[in-house]
Amino acid sequence: MIAETPKPPYYAVIFTTLVTDTLDGYEETANQMVEMVSKQDGFLGFEAAREDIGITVSYWKDLASIKAWKENTEHTEARNKGRENWYKAYKTRICKVERDYGLGDI
């Protein structure tokens, strides 16, 4: 599903991952994070694709909202589990969206 976002500007956090072969608890934790982030002030939506490389793009009202999510205790615990157990490598990129356009109903 394509996230419905407001008129720019807004922010995008692009989280790209390579996972290990051991993903015990990963799906449950990911689902918990989706539920929690959906209630986070400033969160606008997300899109994700998982194949050889996992890419999740979350959309945010502002940088302060992104920082508040990063500092969320349960999110921090999930990040630590990811570093210890699930990710071979990851990269986080934070971008300002200045323009968007598309085709079709969202």
Secondary structure in CASP SS format (residue, H / E / C, confidence):
PFRMAT SS
TARGET T0000
AUTHOR 0000-0000-0000
METHOD secondary structure of the structure
MODEL  1
M C 1.00
I C 1.00
A C 1.00
E C 1.00
T C 1.00
P C 1.00
K C 1.00
P C 1.00
P C 1.00
Y E 1.00
Y E 1.00
A E 1.00
V E 1.00
I E 1.00
F E 1.00
T E 1.00
T E 1.00
L E 1.00
V E 1.00
T C 1.00
D C 1.00
T C 1.00
L C 1.00
D C 1.00
G C 1.00
Y H 1.00
E H 1.00
E H 1.00
T H 1.00
A H 1.00
N H 1.00
Q H 1.00
M H 1.00
V H 1.00
E H 1.00
M H 1.00
V H 1.00
S C 1.00
K C 1.00
Q C 1.00
D C 1.00
G C 1.00
F E 1.00
L E 1.00
G E 1.00
F E 1.00
E E 1.00
A E 1.00
A E 1.00
R E 1.00
E C 1.00
D C 1.00
I C 1.00
G E 1.00
I E 1.00
T E 1.00
V E 1.00
S E 1.00
Y E 1.00
W E 1.00
K C 1.00
D C 1.00
L H 1.00
A H 1.00
S H 1.00
I H 1.00
K H 1.00
A H 1.00
W H 1.00
K H 1.00
E C 1.00
N C 1.00
T H 1.00
E H 1.00
H H 1.00
T H 1.00
E H 1.00
A H 1.00
R H 1.00
N H 1.00
K H 1.00
G H 1.00
R H 1.00
E H 1.00
N H 1.00
W H 1.00
Y E 1.00
K E 1.00
A E 1.00
Y E 1.00
K E 1.00
T E 1.00
R E 1.00
I E 1.00
C E 1.00
K E 1.00
V E 1.00
E C 1.00
R C 1.00
D C 1.00
Y C 1.00
G C 1.00
L C 1.00
G C 1.00
D C 1.00
I C 1.00
END
